[in-house]
Amino acid sequence: MNIDIKDKITLNDGNVYVVVGKVDYQNQTYYYLVEATKQDKFKICYEKIGTNILVDSEDKDINTTLIPLFAEQLKPFLDMNNVRI
């Protein structure tokens, strides 16, 4: 699957999401997706190995580890005078 940051994708829920983060962690590619029309709705998904399917990541421990990695990617796009990470 060739999904990159800034890509727009439509998931099975019918909503369009923007890829704002992409991280490889423990031999798995994870994506941080934000719904295009409701920026307060987001998902962390992973690419199911050997398929073109994105699956919601429901592992709280992994998600907790991934959030700082995604935040690090976002730093260059944030106005650091108004946002603290």
C-alpha positions as CSV (number, residue, x, y, z in Angstrom):
1,M,0.0,0.0,0.0
2,N,1.4,3.4,-0.9
3,I,-0.2,5.9,1.5
4,D,1.8,9.0,2.4
5,I,1.4,12.0,4.7
6,K,-1.1,14.6,3.2
7,D,-3.0,11.9,1.2
8,K,-6.8,11.8,1.5
9,I,-8.4,8.4,1.8
10,T,-12.0,7.2,2.2
11,L,-12.5,4.4,4.8
12,N,-15.3,1.9,5.0
13,D,-17.2,4.3,7.3
14,G,-17.7,6.5,4.3
15,N,-15.7,9.4,5.8
16,V,-12.7,11.0,4.1
17,Y,-9.5,11.2,6.2
18,V,-6.3,13.0,5.8
19,V,-3.1,11.2,6.7
20,V,-1.2,13.5,9.1
21,G,1.3,10.9,10.4
22,K,3.0,7.7,9.2
23,V,5.3,5.7,11.5
24,D,7.0,2.3,11.2
25,Y,6.9,0.6,14.6
26,Q,7.7,-3.1,15.4
27,N,7.6,-4.1,11.7
28,Q,4.2,-2.5,11.2
29,T,3.2,0.7,9.4
30,Y,0.8,2.9,11.4
31,Y,-1.1,5.9,10.2
32,Y,-2.6,8.9,12.1
33,L,-5.7,9.9,10.3
34,V,-7.9,13.0,10.9
35,E,-11.3,13.2,9.4
36,A,-11.3,15.9,6.7
37,T,-14.6,17.6,7.8
38,K,-14.4,17.0,11.6
39,Q,-10.8,17.6,12.7
40,D,-11.6,16.5,16.2
41,K,-12.2,12.9,14.9
42,F,-9.1,10.9,14.4
43,K,-8.0,7.3,14.0
44,I,-4.8,5.4,14.4
45,C,-4.7,2.5,11.9
46,Y,-2.2,0.0,10.7
47,E,-1.7,-1.6,7.4
48,K,-2.6,-5.3,7.6
49,I,0.5,-7.1,6.3
50,G,0.1,-8.6,2.9
51,T,-3.1,-6.7,2.1
52,N,-4.4,-3.3,1.2
53,I,-6.5,-3.0,4.3
54,L,-6.2,-0.5,7.1
55,V,-7.3,-1.7,10.5
56,D,-8.1,0.4,13.6
57,S,-5.4,0.1,16.2
58,E,-7.1,-0.7,19.4
59,D,-4.0,-1.6,21.4
60,K,-3.8,1.3,24.0
61,D,-0.2,0.5,24.9
62,I,1.0,0.8,21.3
63,N,-1.2,3.9,20.6
64,T,0.3,5.5,23.7
65,T,3.8,4.8,22.3
66,L,2.9,6.1,18.8
67,I,1.3,9.4,19.8
68,P,4.7,11.1,20.7
69,L,6.2,9.7,17.4
70,F,3.4,11.2,15.4
71,A,3.7,14.5,17.4
72,E,7.4,14.7,16.5
73,Q,6.4,14.5,12.8
74,L,3.9,17.3,13.2
75,K,6.3,19.8,15.0
76,P,7.6,21.4,11.7
77,F,4.0,22.3,10.8
78,L,2.9,23.8,14.1
79,D,3.3,27.4,15.2
80,M,5.6,26.8,18.1
81,N,4.7,30.1,19.7
82,N,1.1,29.0,20.3
83,V,1.4,25.2,20.7
84,R,3.3,23.2,23.3
85,I,4.0,19.5,22.9
